[in-house]
Amino acid sequence: MGKRDSEYQLSGQIELDNAFITTLINDGQKDEDLKRGVGSQNKSKVLVMTERVVVANPKSGKKPKKINHIKMQVVPDLKANTAVEIIKEQIDSKAELTTDDSKTYYKLKQVVASHESQVIKPEDLQKMLPWVHISIANIKRLLLDMHHQLKKEYLQYYLNEFCYKFNRRYFGEKMFDRLVFAAAKYPTDFKSRVYNRSLCG
């Protein structure tokens, strides 16, 4: 799923923000005191990107813009250079990017057509970056409902599945056939750290 989506870049108007998803603490860090905030050992950092499109003649009470495609990428840190490399890979250079004023994003104007960053109060996030925060809420709810103990090494696979299904939400029954085709096309690079294998069984 991830390899299939990696063939495409997001374009047009893009919302970008980071998310912190709870994962199990690595064995080597279990004896350490649990940190709080961004540097916590049980929080994995994820960049979330959503592509939005303007709705022509929106119905009364409906949003003037709607979400199109999304991408989510686990990152080792929130440094500006890390964000630049991810954006160069995942987003078209002609895109128009909207973010908050985090230091993580201050270099992004170098790699996209335009970058609007602004100070956003927590209570205004849903107004200024609505689709990216709806996506973050949805993936957190899904992982919380289905996985009580999620290892960081597998997090990207779950994000890939979520994005793949979301980006093809209108495919209906054709989604399974398209997934079979993709599975046959790409060689696996999945390898279990625990069992040191790449095949099931």
N, C-alpha and C positions, 0 to 999 in steps of 0.2 A: 504494500500500500504506500509506504513511504517513498519507494523508488519511483512508483508511478507518478505521484504528485510532485516529485523533484524535477520532473521534466517541464513543469510549468512554473512561470513566475506570476506573482500578483501584479496587477497594473491599475492605472486610474487613481482613484482616491483611496488611500490606505490609512487605517488606524493602527497604531502600534503601542503596545504597553507590555510590561513584564508581569509575570505571575509567579507565585511561590507555592509549589505543590509539595505536600507532606509525603516524604518517603522514609523508608527504614534507615536508621543510622548504620554506616559501615562498621564492620567488626572492629576495625582499628581505631574507631572513634567512640566506642561505647563506654569507655572508662573516663572520657573527658566530661567536664561539666557542660550541660546543655546551654548553648548560647541563645540569645533572643534576637529577634529581628532578622535582617537580611543575611547575616552570617551564621544562622543556626544550622547545626549539622543535619537536621531532619527536614530541611527545606531545599528543594531543588529549584533552580532558577530556569524560567522558561520565557522566551520571547514569543508573544502572540501577535499575529498580524491578520487583519481582516480587510477585505476588499469591499467597498461599498459603492453602490450605484444610485443615481438619482431616479426617483420614480416620477414618471410623467403623469400628471393629474391624479395625485394620491387621493384615496377615499377619505371622507371626513373622519377625523380622529386617528388616521394612520400616519406613520412617519413619512416624511418627504424623501427619505433615502432607505434603501434596504441592503442587507448583507448579501454578498455574492460568494466569494471563495475565502478560505481561511488557511493559515499555516501556523504551526507551533513548533518551536525548536528549543530543545534543552541546551543551555549554555553553561560553560564552566564558571563564568563570572559576568558581571555587568559593567565591564570596562568599555570605554567608547570604541576602541579598536575592534573589540569582539563584536559589538553591534554593527559596525561598518561591514565587517566580513560577512555577517549573516544577511544583511540587507542587500549587499551586492549579489549574493547568491539567490535570494528568495524573491526579490522585488525588482521590477523593471526600472531602468534608470530614468524613464520619463514619468514615473509615478509622482503623485502629490501626497506627501506624508504628513500626518497629524499626530503629535505626541504631546506629553506633558514636558516640563522643562528640566527633566532629570539630566544629570551630567552624562549619563549613558548615551544620550542621543545628540550631543552637541556637535558631533562631526558628520551627522547624516546628510546635511545639506551638500556635502561633497559628492554624494553618490546618487542623489535623486534630483528631479527637476525642481521641486520646491519642498521645503520643510517648514511647517508651522508648529512651533512649540510655544506653550503658554503655561503659566502657573494655574493649576487647577485644584480647587479645594476638594477634599474627599467627597463632600456632599454633591459636588457638581460633575463627578466623573461620568455618571450615567447620561448626563446631558451632552458633555463635550466629546466623550469617547464611548458612545453607547454600545456599538456592536462588539468591540473588543472585550468589553467587560461582561456582556451577555455570554460571549464565548468562554471566557474564563470561568464564569459561574457555572456554566453547563458542564465543562470538563471536570471541574472540581466535584460537582454533584455526582456525575457518572462514576468517577473513581472512588468516591466515598461510599456510594451505594454498592459497588461491585467488589471492591478490593480493600480489605481492612489492613493488609500489610503489603505495601507496594515497594519493591526494590528499585533503587534509582537506575540501575543498569538496564531495566526493562521499560522505564518510563517513556522513552522516545517511541517505542513500539506501540504503546497504548495511545499516545498522541497521534501517531500516524494513522491508526485505525479510526480514531474519532474524526480527524480531518478528512480522510478518504470518504467516509460515509456521509459526512456533512456536505462535502463538495459535490456529491452525487445523489443528493437527497431527492431529486426529481426523477431518478432513473427507474425507480420501481423495481420490478422483477428482473430487469436487465442488469442490475448491479452485480448479481452473483456471476453471471456469464462474463462480465467485464473483468471481475476479480480473478476468475479462473484463467482468463487469457493473460492477465498481468502476471499471475503466479507461474505460468508456464514460460513466460518470456524472460524473467529475471532470475539469475542464480541467487541462492540465499547467502547472506553473510551473517546470519544469526548464529551465535555460539553461546551456549550456556556456560557461565563461569563455574557453576556448581558441578555439572556433570561433564564438562569439557567435551561437548559434542554439538553438532549442528543438525542432527537428524532426530526425529521423534522415534520412540520405541526403544 
